[in-house]
Amino acid sequence: EISKKLESEGKKIYKFGFGQSPFEVPNDVVNELKNNAHQNKYLSMQGLTELRNTISKYSNAKNSQNYKPENIIIGPGTKELMFLLQLLFDGDVLLPAPSWVSYAPQALLSKNKIHWITTTSENNWFPTGEEIEKIILKDRKKNYLLFLNSPNNPSGQICDNLKEISSIAKKYNILILSDEIYSELSFNQNFKSISQFYPEKTIISTGLSKWCGAGGWRLGYFIIPEALKELRDSLKILASETFSSVSAPIQYAAIAAYSNNHDEYINNSRSILKTVGEYVYENLKSNKININKPQGGFYLMPEFLIEKFSTAEEMCDNILEETGVALLPGS
């Protein structure tokens, strides 16, 4: 709101607080959207069969898994699917702090209790297995859903203790939502999913918006393992009563996104994001600001010792008003 107000007053605003890809959608995918603009029929709620076939092959090659088209649900972006999952889930939610801005509001709307896990730069802004276990031991009778986002929004870090977390998850039968929307933009090109260590109860969440520059197209998907078939079937019922199905032309175009070779496009995107991220990192570091080197995605998270302001939100508002730079508070 402050950004809009300042813009209306003629001030130039530099928006660093929104996860919009700076890249255009690949031409072959755009052309497929044009070629399928005539597709006007309702599609299956779960998603176009050919698209789910393509995604399963793509994901299996990437994660060394054996997912089938039946394991996949196509949604109008992953945000809607996550909300439906939270509505279905009967238990408490484990959220690393800081996290993407929508996990917590969705939990509150779904009347799920949130357990915040404070993270540190020393641990790459991810929780440790010990911290997760400490919460669970307070009430082992409850069900728990852990949100794990790597590469991470807002820290730009990659989780390097997946085995440790998966070991605790197995021990206490925790459900994990692995938000892998930035996985293709991992700078080391050797991304690992926690599903490789804990496939039976890990739901993979990803889509077109970040790697393909198609945030406005609103196409995401869940991969739900066979061990969670009952949950998947319930999610399908909720989906059929809410979004019904995802736009037909978008789904047909997405087949090209996941079947054609986009290695050059993705490598170029990674290279640019890494170069920009490291440039900003070096500048902040040279000014004695504590910050981790970015490892993937769009984000950096500097740490500030606040003396002038009472909250991170107040500090961000002040920076915006004084400099025109729009940031999001890590808190």
N, C-alpha and C positions, 0 to 999 in steps of 0.2 A: 504493500500500500504506500509506503514511504517512497519507494522507487518510482511508482506511477505518479505520485504527487510532484516529485522533483522533476520528472520528465515533462510533465504538463507545464512546469514553470520554465522549461527551456534548458534545463541542466542535462549535460551528457552523463549517462549512467553506464558504468562498466559492470555487467552482470556476471558475477562469479558464483552465484548461488543456485544455479539451475542446471540439471544434468542433460543439457541438450547437446547432441553430437554436432561438431562443427563441420562434418563432412556430408556431402550429398549422397543419396541412395545410388548404388551402382546402376549404370545405364541399362544393363540387361534386365534388371529387376523392374526398373521403371517402365521399360518397354513391355514387359509381361503384364504390368498393371494396365497399360493402355490397351493391349490386345485382349484383355479380359474384362473391359469395362461393361460389356454386354451381359456378363454373368449376373442375373437378377433373381435367381432362385434362393430360397432358404436352404442352407446346407445343414448337415448333421450337427447336432449340438456339440459333439465331441471334436468335430473338425473334419475337414475334407480328408478322405481316406488316403488319397495320393500324397497329400502334404504330410500326414502322419507317418506314412511309409518312408518318405524322404527324410524326415526329421529323425526317425528311429535309426536309419542307416548312418546318418551324419553323427548322431550322438554316440552310437556304438563304436564307430571308428575313433572318435575323440576320447571316450572314457573307458574303452575296452570292456564294455558291458554287453548285455544281450537283451536290450529293451525291444518290445514289440509295439506295433502301432496302437494296440489296445491300451498300452501304458500311458499314452499321451492324451492330454486334453488341451485343445487350442482355446485361448481366451482373448478378449479385447484388451490386450496388455496383461502383464502379470499382476498388476495391482488389484484388479478385480478378482482374479483367482486367489490371491493371498487373503483378501477380505472374506471370500466364501469359505476358505479353509479355517480362518479364525472363527467364523460363525459356527462351523461344524465342531470345532475342537472343544472337548470338555476337559478343561484342565487349566494349568497356569503357563504363562509365556515367559521364556527366558530371553532377555534382550541385552546384548552388549551395549554399554554406553561409552561413546556415542554410536548412534545407528541412523540409518535412513529415516527420514522424518515421518513416514507413514505407518511404520510397523506399530508404534505405540498407540496412535489414534484408532487404528483398526482394532487393536486388542481392547481398548476401552469401549468402543462401540459394540463389540461382541461380548462385553461384560467378562472378559478374561483378566485375571489378576496378573500384573506384570512384576517380575523380579528383575531389577536392573543389575547388571554385572559391570562394575566399574573396571575399565581397562586402562592400560598404560602404554606409553610409547615404547618402553623396554620390551613389551610383549607384542609389538606391532599393532596395538589397539585391538587385540583379540583376547577373549577370555581363556584362562587356563582350565585344565580339567579339574584341578583342585577347587577352583572358585565355583565351577558348576556343581560339583559334588557337594560342596558346603551348603548350597541352597537346597538341594534335593533331600539331604539328610534331615532337614528340619521337618519334612513331611513326605515320607516315602510312599504314602498311599495315593498321592495325587499323580495325574498324568502331566507330563511336561512337553512343551514344544519349544525348541531352540531355533532361533533365527541366526543363520550364519551367512554373511555376505562377503565373498572374496572373489576378485579384488573388491576392496571395500569403499563404500560411500558412507562417511566422508573422508576417510583417512588416506585412501590411495594405496593401502597396504594389502599384502597377500598373507593368508593364514598359513603359518608354517608348523603348526602343532596339530594337524588334522588327525594323526594317529592317536594322540593323547586324548583329544576330544571324543573321537569315535569309540575309544576304549571305555570311557565313562558313559557314553550314550548306550552302548551295548549292555553294560553292567546294570543300568537302571531303566532300560527299555524306553529311552527318550526318542520322541519324534523330532526329526531335523528338517527344517526348510532351508535348503541350500540355494541362496539367491546368487545365481551365476550369470547375471545379466552383463557383467563386464569381463567374463572369462576369456573371450576372444581378444581382449585388449590387455592381456597380461604381458608385461614387457619382456619377461624371460622366455616366452613362448612354450613354457613347459608347465602349463596350468594343471593342477591336480584337484579333483573334486573329492569331497568327503564321502561321496557315494562309492568311491573305489575302496574305501575301508569299512563302510557301513551301508551297503546297498539295500538291506532289507527294510530299513525305516528312514531312508533319506528321500525326500521329494526334491527334485531338481526344478528350479524355476529360472526361466530365461526367455529370450525372444529377440525380435528384430531391432529394438529401439536404439541400442548403443553401438554394436559393431556394424550395423547396416545403415546407420544414420536415419532410421525410420521411426522416430519417436511418435510422430503424428499419425502414423499408420495404425497404431494400436493393435499389434499382434504379438502375443506372448504365449507361452505354453508351460504346463507342468508335465514332468515325467514322474509317474507314480508307480513304484514297484509292485509286483504281483502280491507281495506279502501285505500290502495295504489296499487290496482290492475292495474291501468293504467301504473304506473311506473314499476310494475313487468313485465307487457307485453312488455314494451319498452326495459327493461333490457334483457329479453329473446331474443329479436331480435338482440340486440348487441352481446349477447353471442353466438348466432348461427353463426354470421359472424366473430367471433374471435376464441374462443377455441373449438367450435362445441360441444364437450362433454368431460367429464373427463374419464380418463383411466378405462376401464371396469373391469379388475382384482381388481383395488383399490376400486372401488365402491362395488363390491361383498364382498370384505374383510371388508369394513366399516360396513356392515350389522351386522357382529359379534361384532364390536366395540360398537355399540349402542344397541344391543339386549341382549348380554351376560352380566352377572354380573361382573363388574370390581371394586367393592367397595374396596376390599382389596388392589388392585393395586393402586388405586387413593389415598386411605388413607395412604399407605406407601410412595407414592410420596410426598404428603402433609407434612407428618411427617419429611421426610428428608429435604425438602426444607425449612420448618419452622426452623428446628434445625440449619441448615447451616446459614440461613438468620439471626437468632437471635444471633448466635455466632459472625458473622461479625459485626452486629449492636452493640453488647455489647463492642467489641474491639474498634470500632470507637468512640462510646460514651465515653468510658473511656479515650480516648485521646482528649476529649473536642471538638469533631466534631459534629456539629448540624445535626441530622438525625432522621427520623421517623422510628419507629419499623415496620418491614415488615408485611404486612397483607395478601399477596397472590402473587403467580407467582414466577418469577425468580429474581426480581430486588430489589436494594436498591439505594437511591439517597442521598448521603451526600452533604452538603452545605459547600463550601469553600469561605472564604474572600480572593479574589485574590489580592495580592500586587506585586508579582514578575512577573506575567504574565498579558498581556492585554486582553486575551480572555480565555474562558474555553477550547476551542480547543487547544490553545497553551499549556495550563497546561497539558492536556491529552497527547499531543505529548511528552512533557518533561518527564512525568511519565513513558511512554512507553519506551523511549530511555534510561532512567536511571535505571529502575527496571524490564523492560520486562512485565509489567502489562498493558494490553490493556483495556482502558475504553472508554465510549462514553460521550461526553459533554452533560450536561443537557440542555444547551442553544439551 
